[in-house]
């Protein structure tokens, strides 16, 4: 039983974040960045503007990015990895439960075969 838990945990640790990364990468449609970046002062000024005014200002600065460009720029930041790790918890726990269930079913099936043989 210990071996099953260890193997299931190892699979969950390895496969969970990979699934999270693939989901994040494939779900991205359009990435945008603002050139030049928004300063702290400009950010506070935008709090007093209407939505249409903010869209007009930000529309001039918007630069569309491809998935690869987004990935290349995001990999360097800690929040990207924290986001992947947080989202990978669900996938990792799902992989763990699935591995445990499959292992339990295989052991159950092997016991039945041993009894009948």
Secondary structure as UniProt FT lines:
FT   HELIX           2..27
FT   STRAND          31..34
FT   HELIX           40..46
FT   TURN            47..48
FT   HELIX           51..61
FT   STRAND          62..65
FT   HELIX           67..74
FT   TURN            75..76
FT   HELIX           78..116
//
